Every structure is written in structure tokens, then in C-alpha cells.
Amino acid sequence: MAENIYQMYIANGNKAGFLVQRKSWSLHTKVLITSIGGKTIGELEGIPPYFKNQKVKGRLGGTDQEIDISCPGTYGYKKIEA
């Protein structure tokens, strides 16, 4: 079943620290989700599945570059293993 980034956070035990890829990105592009709405752990505010469309931050794979994740409520992302 497809999940958005907010749902992946919940499935990850209400915590950040998981890798995602987006269908429109290069196959080699990976992002480590570092926070949602400023939280790294804990329940998200709002109503599923979009949880107030809170800002999602991530770290571009293999770098320390932090980026804002665009459209985290879409189902164009997939959770991947390291």
C-alpha cells in the first residue's frame, strides 16, 4: 500500500531517521528524513493522512546538506533500506 512521508513516519514508530526516494528523482538520489514539523520523535499534530502538511526536512544522501522535502503528502515517495 502506498504511503506518504507522514504515514511512513508513523509506521517508523513516530520517529524520523528513515530513507526515502521519490519516483521523479534519479535512482541514486536518497534522502534521510530528519524531522517533520520540527520533531524528530513523537506524535504528529493534525488529522491523517496529511497532518497539517507540516514542513519535512531531510538530509541528501551521502552529504550533510539539509533540504526541504517538497510535497511530502503525495504518494510519489517510497521508503527504502540503507
Secondary structure, DSSP 8 states (H G I E B T S, - for coil): ----HHHHHHHTTSB---EEEETTS-TT--EEEEEETTBSBS--SSSTTTGGG--EEEEETTS--EEE-S-TTSS-EEEE--
